[in-house]
């Protein structure tokens, strides 16, 4: 009888250690996934901002060209 309780007690700590390791692995995997998604979304946002900047510069140049033509035709 004395040998059964220590065996059952020694089994119990390994179960929480195993579940803690599983939870830690799951959390680490989730964090890695979120980090990768964040990096991907971040790079997409920067790419779109660069494209918008180029388009705005083209628009500004076209507007300035239109103003210059209008000013030269009035002179």
N, C-alpha and C positions, 0 to 999 in steps of 0.2 A: 504494500500500500504506500509506503513511503517513497518508492521509486516512481510511481505514477505522477504525483503532483509536481515534482521538479521537472519531469519531462514535459508535461503540459505547460508549465510556466516557461520553460526554455523555448518552446515552439511559438508562444505568443509574441515575444519581442521580434522574431524574424518576420512575422506577418506584417506588422506595421512598418518595419524597415523596407520590406518589399513594396508595400503600397506607397510609402513615401518616395521611394525611388521611381515608381511608376508615375506618380503625380509630378515629381520633379522633371522627369523626361518629357511628359506631356506639356508641362508649362514651358520648358525650354524649346520644344518643337513649335509651340504656338508663338512664342516670342520671335523665333527665327522666321517663321512664316509672316508674321506681322511686320517685322523689320524689312523683309524682302518686298512685301507689298508696298510699304511706305516708300522705300527707295524707288520702286517702279513708278508709283504715282507722282512722286516728287520730280523725277526726271521727265515724266510726261508733262507736268505743269510747266517746268522750265522750258521745255521744247515749244510748248504752245505760246508761252510768253515771248520767246525769241521770235517766233513767227509773227505774232501780233506786232511786235516792235518793228520788224521789217516792213510789214504792211502799212503801219502808220507812217514810217519814214517815206515810203513810196507815195502815199496819199499827200503828205506834206509837200513833197517835191512837186507833185502834179498840181497842187493848189498854188504853190509859189510860181510855177511856170505859167499857169493860167493868169495870175495877177500880173506877171511881167509882160505877157502878150497883150493883156488888156491895157496896161499902162503905155506900152509902146505904140499901140494902135490909136490911142487918144492924143498922142503927142504930135 
